[in-house]
Amino acid sequence: MTSYGLVLTAAGSSRRFGGDTSKVLLLLGGVPVVARAAAAFRAALGTLPTVLTARADDLEALRALARRDPALAGAVVVEGGATRQESVARGVASLPPGLDVVLVHDAARPLVTPDLVRRVADAAARDGAAAPALPVRDSVHRADPSGRLVETLDREALRTVQTPQAARAALLRRALDLAEQRGTVATDEVALLVAAGIPVTAVAGDPDNVKLTVPADLTFARNVLEARRDLDAPDDVVPR
């Protein structure tokens, strides 16, 4: 049986979201954003080793949440790094040894579904690495440094990529080590893996699986949960 581990990344500044409280500590339909994200993984894969990377100001609040919320029961909370890549490396290093597949997910994507988690996990176990991807709907053009549009790209060959992104543990560690040796910084795990020569299988993404980046995204998330009939409590901030 394949064994899985999960790294939830929550070490970002939340600067674009506004306010002093981390967006992953906001309540969405009465449930903390990070707990909503974690619950989908447990529904899909059962109880699994989980590491949550956090900014220093949120460590105690997230540790307290992990002690009382069933979706985060047993989760280890560690301080993230200066970049997502560094945070993921710390998270992977904090997982127990011997896991077959590691999944990495943005804690600020609370609308991820168990179905998407399962499909990504299965593809990674089968093929080595996988991530959810969506076709690009709009025309895409490259701009020069002055802002002029100078080249039209073939959108049929382009994809936007979401999380969770997953890989066999040994492959992900190899990609992280190689990036550190080269001194390169990648924006996500797909970029790390591709740079290491490791192919990544694209599985069908979910348009609802948005990352909460600006306040309007929270309104979108509430609307999705209302459509799912999963919004039955007021929103606020998780008590510290």
N, C-alpha and C positions, 0 to 999 in steps of 0.2 A: 504494500500500500504506500502511495506517495505521501511524504510528509511535507508540510508547508509551514513557512514562517512569514510574518507580516511586519513591514516597517511602515508606519504612518508618519508622514512628514508634516510637522506643524511649527517649524522654526522660522517661518517667514515673519516679516515685520508687520504685516497687515496694514501698511501705510496707506495704500490706495483705498482700503475699506473705510478708513477714518476711525477716530475714537481711540481710547487707550486700551480697550479690552480686545484680546485676540479674538478674531472671528470664529475660531474653532471652539471657543467657550460660550458662544452665543447659543441660546435655545432656539430650536427650530421645531415648531409644533410641540413644544414642551420637552424636547430631547436635545441635549447638547450636540452641536454639529459634529464633533469628533466621535461621539458615541454612535450617532446615526451611521457614520461611515464604517466604524468598526463592526457594528451589528450585521451589516451585509456580509462581511467575511465569515463571521461565525455561523450565520444562516447557511452559507454556501459550503463551508469547509469544516464546520465544527470548531470546537475550541482549539486555538492554535497559538503558538508563541508569538507575542506581539511586542514590538518596541515602538514607542512614540518619541519622536525627536521634537524638542520644544525650545523656544527661546528662553533665556534665563529668567525673565520676569514671570513666565508662566509655569515654571517647573513645579512649584508647590501646589498651585491650583489644579494642575493636571494630575499630579500624584494623588491629591485628595479625591479627584473625580474617579481615577482608576480604582481607588479603594472602595467606592460606593456604587459604581455603575456596573451592572452585570456584563455589558458589552465590552468593557475594558478590564474585566477581572483578570488579575495576574499580569497586566501589561507593565513593562518596564519603561520608565520615562527617563530619557537622557537629554542632556543639553545638545542642541544641534550646533553645526559649524557655521562658518561665514558664508558658505554656499550650499545649495541643495546637494551637490555632489558630496561635500564633506559631511553633511548631515546624514545622508544615506549611508556613507561609509561607516559612520559611527553607529548607525542603527543596525547595519548588517553585522558589525563586529560584536554587538550586544546580544544577538540572537544565539540560542544554543547551537553547538556544533552538530553536524550530522543531518541537517535538513536537506531534503531533495530540491525543493523549489522555494525561492523567496519572492514575495510580491511586495511591491512598493506602491503606496497610494497616497495621494494628497489628502490630508485630513480635512481640508476645506472642500472636498467633493462629497457632500452628505447624501446625494441622490443616487449613488452607485447602487446597483441592484445585485442580489445574489446570483441571478442568471449571468450577468456580465462577469462577475468574479469567477464563477465556475468555468465559463468559456475561456477566459484568459488563463486560468490555472491549468486547465486541461491541455490547452495548446502549448503552454510552456513546458509542461511535463512531457508532452509528446515530441515537440520540435526543438526544445532547448530554450527558447525565449519567445515572448508574445506580448502584444499590447493592443488595446482597442483603438481603432482608427475610423475616421469619418471622411467621406469624399468632400472636396472643396466645392462649394456651391457658386461662389462669386468668381468673376474673372480676377486673375492675379497678375500683377505687373511689377516689374522691378524698377525701383527709383534710383537715380544717381544721387551723389552727395548734395546736389542743389535742390533735390525734391522733384525733379522732372521724371516722368514715367518714360523709360527708355527701352523696355523689353517686356513682351508678353510671354508669360509662362504657360505651359500646357497643364491646365488644372486636372485633366484626366489622370495624370501621373502623380498628382499631389494628394496628400492626406493630412488632416489635422489629427494629432494623437492625444489621447486622454490617459488617465490612470484608472485602474491599476496596471502597472507594467511589471512583468514577471520573467524570471529566468531561473534555470538551474543554478543552485547556489554557487557551485564551482565556477560557472561561466560569469556570473555577476561579480564575484570576487576578482576573477582574472581581469575583467574589464575595469574595475575600480583601481586595481593595482597598476595596470598599464597606464591609465590616465594620470595617476600620481607620478609614475616614473617619467612620463612625457611632459608633465607640468601643464596639462590641458584641463580645461573646465567645460563640462557638458551641461546642458540645460535639463536633460532628463536621462533615464536609464537607456532608452532606445539609442540616443546619441552615443552613450558610452559603449554599448554593445556593438553597434555598427562600426565605431572607430576601432574596436578590437577585432574586427573581422568576423563577428558573430551575427548571423542572420536573425532577423526578428519577424515572426509571423504576425500579420495583421489580422485581427478578428473584428467583426462588425462592432463599432462603437455605439453609444447611446446618446442621442442629442440632448437628453435631459441630464446627462451626467456632467453638469457644469461645475466649474471651480468658482467658489465665492471670492470674487476679486474686488468688486465695487458694490455699494449698497443695493443697486438695482438687481443684482444677482440674488439677493435674499428674497426680494419680492417674487422673482421667477421661481425660486425654490418653494416658497409657500404655495404658489399656484399649482406647481406640480404635485405637491403633497396633498393639496385639497382635491385635485383630480384623482389621486390615488386613495382618497378618503383616509389619509394618514396624518391629518392635521386637526388635532382635537384639544389643544392646550395653548395658552398664551405664550408668546415669546418674550424672553428677557435674557439676562446674563446669568450664567451659572454662579451661584454664591461661592465666594472664596472661603 
